[in-house]
Amino acid sequence: MKRTISIGLAGAVALLLGGAASAETLAEKTGVNEVLGVSPTTADFVNEVARSDMFEIQSSELAKQKAQGATATFADRMISDHTKTSNELNSLVRNGSVKAALPSAIDDSHQKKLDKLRSLSGADFAKTYIDDQISAHKDAVNLFERYSKGGDSEPLKQWAAKTLPTLKEHLKMAQDLNRNRVASP
């Protein structure tokens, strides 16, 4: 285990010493920053949040079509809350408070998840949707915690800290939904 960590640290140092913005992006994208607890760059944070919100909204729109009961209610909440965070992030970027570019489309990994969800129905859909929500919200909580503690844009740090409790609530809701789904026959 120590060997794996030291190799990971050496890789992280090599990436960070490269100095290029793409190295920082690679460090965030590959999870090196997460493992080390390093705050993402503003550009990485904005990019990841925007794409995550797109996924949350689009997957939840599918859930509204394909799911019922508590899952559909959860999907409504995800659409509402993630539309709000998307609008807030867009406002911070557009008014110049945050210097970063917003992505115009979802990335390939999120698109593959959406494509898989589209192909599923019934219990298979519900399980995959809920699993995706748990994973996405764990990632989001980690990302927002790291940025709110060490980000380099004060307005964005404040927004991340303000948004974090809602993301933690979403994670708990998804985990509860999963427990109830598993407990039901």
Secondary structure as UniProt FT lines:
FT   HELIX           2..18
FT   HELIX           21..29
FT   TURN            30..31
FT   HELIX           32..36
FT   HELIX           42..66
FT   HELIX           69..94
FT   TURN            95..96
FT   HELIX           108..119
FT   HELIX           122..150
FT   HELIX           154..183
//
